[in-house]
C-alpha cells in the first residue's frame, strides 16, 4: 500500500532560557518592547508534520512518500530520512530558500516564545499522482503549504484515493467554506478537541452535520486518549501507558502514524486508533518529535499490554 503524507518539513531549533520571561518584560513598556534573552545553547531537532508522521511509520515498517518542499539547508534532514529508508522523490527542493524552521525558546516556568520561518514551505511540492491505483493508496493531508492542502485533496477526490484530513494549525488560514470543501469526501477528519471546536465555529456545522460529509471524526484528547465518532458508533480509546512522560510534543503525529499503519494492515478503525495510541506513547517518552525509537516486537508487546481485553491483538 502506498502512503502519501503531505505536510511540512522543518527544523525545530530549541532553546532554554534559565530565567522567567516575566522578569524581563515591563508591562508599562510593552508598547516599546526591546528585550534579549541569553539562552543555554541551542538544540536542533528534525520536525514538521510530514516528517514526523513518516518517521514513526518507518519505525512501523512502512515507506511512505513525503510530499513537501525543503530548502538549501536540507542535507542533514535528507541524510536522516535516508537512514530510515524513507523515499525522497516527493520532496521538492527550493534552492533559494531555507527549510522551514521553528525557533522555540522556553523559560523556567515553561512559557514559550516561538518564531517560525516558513522558508521553502511557502512553495507547493507539486507532486503528480498520475498512475496511482486508488485501491493501493491512502493519504493524509496534514498542516503544511496551503496550496498543497487544497490541490492534493482535489487530486485525491478526482483519483478516488482515500484521504485523512488533518488541518491542525492551518485551520485559521482557511475560510469555513474552504474547510467544508476539503473535509467533504474525506475518509476521516482528525484533530484535537480545541481544533474541532474551531472547525465547527468556522463552518457553522455541528459535529453530527460534519459526520454527514466525512467517514468519521477522530478527536485526540491528550492524556485522556481519543474519541472515534462514525455514523454507526462512538468509541473511546484510552491513552497507552508510557514508561515515562518527558515531552508531549509530537505525540499527535505519532498517533496518526500508528492509525495509518493500522488501516493499511486491515485493522478496524478502533483497533487502528489503539495502534495510534501505542505509537503516541513512545513519542512522549523523548524530548523532540523524532527522537523515540522502538522495534516492531516492542510495539506489538506494548499494544497487547494496553489493549488485550478490547482489541484484536493479532500481529499482522
C-alpha positions in Angstrom: 0.0 0.0 0.0 1.4 3.4 -1.0 1.1 6.0 1.7 1.2 9.7 0.8 1.9 12.2 3.6 1.6 15.9 2.7 2.6 18.5 5.3 5.7 20.3 6.5 9.3 19.5 6.9 11.1 21.8 9.4 14.0 22.1 11.7 13.0 22.7 15.3 15.6 24.8 17.0 15.0 24.6 20.7 16.5 27.0 23.3 16.2 27.1 27.1 16.1 30.4 28.9 17.3 29.9 32.6 15.1 32.7 33.9 11.5 33.8 33.5 10.3 36.0 30.6 8.0 37.9 33.0 11.1 39.2 35.0 12.3 41.0 31.9 9.1 42.3 30.4 7.9 45.6 31.8 4.1 45.8 31.4 4.1 49.6 31.2 6.7 49.5 28.4 5.1 46.7 26.3 4.5 49.2 23.5 8.3 49.7 23.1 9.3 46.1 23.8 13.0 45.5 23.3 14.4 42.5 25.2 17.2 40.0 24.7 17.2 36.6 26.3 20.5 34.8 26.6 19.9 31.1 26.3 21.7 28.0 27.4 22.6 26.8 23.9 20.5 25.5 21.1 19.4 22.0 20.1 18.4 21.3 16.5 15.7 18.6 16.0 14.1 17.3 12.9 10.4 18.1 12.7 7.4 19.2 10.6 4.1 17.3 10.4 5.0 15.2 7.3 8.5 14.3 8.6 7.1 13.3 12.0 4.4 11.1 10.7 6.7 9.5 8.1 9.4 8.8 10.8 7.0 6.8 13.0 5.6 5.0 10.0 9.2 4.0 9.1 9.6 2.5 12.6 6.5 0.5 11.9 8.0 -0.9 8.7 6.3 1.4 6.1 8.0 3.6 3.5 5.5 6.5 3.0 6.1 9.2 0.4 6.6 12.7 1.9 5.1 15.5 -0.2 6.6 18.8 0.9 9.1 21.4 0.0 12.6 21.8 1.6 15.3 24.3 1.3 19.0 24.6 0.5 20.0 23.5 4.1 18.1 20.2 3.9 21.1 18.0 3.6 21.2 17.0 7.3 17.5 16.1 7.3 17.8 14.3 4.0 20.6 12.1 5.5 18.3 11.3 8.4 15.4 10.3 6.1 17.7 8.1 4.1 18.9 6.5 7.2 15.4 5.4 7.9 14.9 4.3 4.2 12.3 7.0 3.5 11.9 7.9 -0.2 12.7 11.4 -1.3 11.1 11.7 -4.7 8.1 13.6 -3.3 10.2 16.4 -1.7 10.7 19.5 -3.8 14.0 21.3 -3.2 13.8 25.2 -3.3 17.5 26.2 -3.6 16.9 29.9 -2.9 15.1 29.3 0.4 15.9 27.7 3.8 14.0 24.8 5.1 11.1 25.9 7.3 12.4 26.5 10.9 10.7 26.9 14.3 12.8 28.8 16.9 11.4 27.9 20.2 12.6 29.5 23.5 11.2 28.1 26.7 11.7 29.8 30.1 11.9 28.2 33.6 8.1 28.5 34.0 7.5 26.6 30.8 6.4 29.7 28.9 7.3 29.7 25.2 8.2 32.3 22.6 8.3 30.8 19.1 9.4 32.4 15.8 8.5 30.4 12.7 10.2 31.0 9.3 8.1 29.1 6.6 11.0 29.3 4.1 10.6 26.6 1.5 7.1 25.8 2.9 5.8 28.8 1.0 6.2 26.8 -2.2 3.9 23.9 -3.2 5.5 20.5 -3.7 3.8 19.8 -7.0 3.6 16.0 -6.9 1.8 14.3 -9.8 -0.5 11.4 -8.9 -0.9 10.0 -12.4 -1.0 6.2 -12.4 -1.7 5.8 -8.7 -4.0 2.8 -8.1 -6.6 4.1 -5.6 -7.1 0.6 -4.2 -3.5 0.5 -3.2 -3.1 4.0 -1.8 -4.0 6.0 1.3 -3.2 9.7 2.1 -3.1 12.1 4.9 -3.3 15.9 4.4 -1.5 17.5 7.4 -0.7 21.2 8.0 1.8 22.5 5.5 1.7 24.5 2.3 -1.8 25.8 1.9 -1.9 25.3 -1.9 -0.8 21.7 -1.4 -3.5 21.1 1.1 -6.2 22.2 -1.3 -4.8 20.8 -4.5 -3.9 17.4 -3.2 -7.3 16.9 -1.7 -8.8 17.7 -5.1 -6.4 15.1 -6.6 -7.4 12.5 -4.1 -11.1 13.2 -4.8 -10.5 13.0 -8.6 -8.5 9.8 -8.2 -10.8 8.2 -5.7 -8.0 7.9 -3.2 -9.0 7.6 0.5 -7.6 10.5 2.5 -7.5 11.7 6.1 -8.0 15.4 6.6 -5.8 16.8 9.4 -6.0 20.7 9.2 -4.4 21.4 12.6 -2.5 24.6 12.8 -3.7 25.6 9.3 -7.4 25.9 10.3 -7.4 29.7 10.7 -5.8 30.1 7.2 -8.9 28.8 5.5 -12.5 30.1 5.3 -15.4 28.0 6.6 -16.4 27.2 3.1 -12.9 26.0 2.2 -12.7 23.8 5.3 -16.0 22.3 4.4 -15.0 21.6 0.8 -11.7 19.9 2.0 -13.3 17.7 4.6 -16.2 16.7 2.4 -15.4 13.3 0.9 -12.6 12.5 3.4 -12.4 9.1 4.9 -11.6 10.7 8.3 -11.3 14.1 9.9 -8.7 14.1 12.7 -8.0 16.9 15.2 -7.7 17.7 18.9 -10.8 18.9 20.7 -9.9 22.6 20.5 -9.3 22.3 16.8 -12.6 20.5 16.3 -14.3 23.4 18.0 -12.5 25.8 15.7 -13.7 23.8 12.7 -17.3 23.8 13.9 -17.2 27.6 14.5 -15.7 28.3 11.1 -18.1 26.1 9.2 -21.2 26.7 11.3 -21.7 22.9 11.4 -22.2 20.8 14.4 -20.4 17.5 14.8 -23.4 15.5 13.6 -23.6 17.6 10.5 -19.8 17.2 9.8 -20.3 13.4 10.0 -22.6 13.7 7.0 -19.6 15.0 5.0 -16.8 12.6 6.2 -16.5 8.9 7.0 -15.6 9.6 10.7 -14.2 12.0 13.2 -11.3 11.2 15.5 -10.7 13.6 18.3 -7.4 13.3 20.2 -7.6 14.2 23.9 -4.0 14.1 25.1 -3.6 12.0 28.2 -7.4 11.2 28.1 -6.9 9.2 24.9 -9.1 9.8 21.8 -12.7 9.5 20.7 -13.9 7.9 17.5 -17.2 9.0 16.0 -18.7 7.5 12.9 -22.3 7.1 11.6 -22.6 3.8 13.5 -20.6 4.1 16.7 -18.8 6.2 19.2 -15.7 4.6 20.8 -13.5 6.0 23.5 -9.9 4.9 23.1 -7.7 5.3 26.3 -4.2 6.5 26.1 -1.5 3.8 26.1 0.8 3.8 29.1 4.2 5.3 28.6 7.2 4.3 30.6 7.7 8.0 31.4 6.4 11.3 30.2 9.0 13.7 29.1 7.5 15.8 26.3 4.0 15.6 24.7 5.2 17.4 21.5 4.9 15.2 18.5 2.5 12.7 20.2 -0.3 13.7 17.8 1.8 13.0 14.7 2.9 9.6 16.1 -0.7 8.8 16.8 -1.5 9.5 13.1 1.3 7.2 12.1 0.0 4.3 14.2 -3.5 4.9 13.0 -2.5 4.8 9.3 -0.4 1.7 9.9 -3.5 0.0 11.4 -5.7 1.0 8.4 -3.0 -0.2 5.9 -2.9 -3.7 7.5 -6.7 -4.0 7.6 -7.4 -3.3 11.3 -10.8 -2.0 12.3 -10.9 1.8 13.0 -11.0 1.3 16.8 -8.0 -1.1 16.6 -6.1 1.3 14.3 -6.7 4.1 16.8 -5.4 1.8 19.6 -2.2 1.4 17.4 -2.1 5.2 17.2 -2.3 5.5 21.0 0.5 2.9 21.3 2.7 4.8 18.9 2.0 8.1 20.7 3.1 6.6 24.0 6.6 6.2 22.6 6.8 9.8 21.4 6.0 11.3 24.8 9.0 9.4 26.3 11.5 11.6 24.5 12.3 15.3 24.0 11.7 16.0 20.4 9.3 14.7 17.7 11.6 12.2 16.0 13.7 11.0 19.0 11.7 8.0 20.0 12.6 4.5 18.7 11.1 1.1 19.1 11.2 -2.3 17.4 8.1 -3.7 15.9 8.2 -6.5 18.5 8.3 -4.0 21.3 5.5 -2.0 19.7 3.2 -5.0 19.5 4.0 -6.1 23.0 3.0 -2.7 24.3 -0.1 -2.7 22.2 -1.2 -6.1 23.7 -0.3 -5.0 27.2 -2.5 -2.0 26.9 -5.4 -3.3 24.8 -5.5 -7.1 25.0 -9.0 -7.1 26.5 -10.5 -4.7 24.0 -8.6 -5.1 20.7 -7.8 -7.8 18.2 -4.2 -8.3 19.2 -3.1 -10.5 16.4 0.1 -9.0 14.9 0.0 -8.6 11.1 
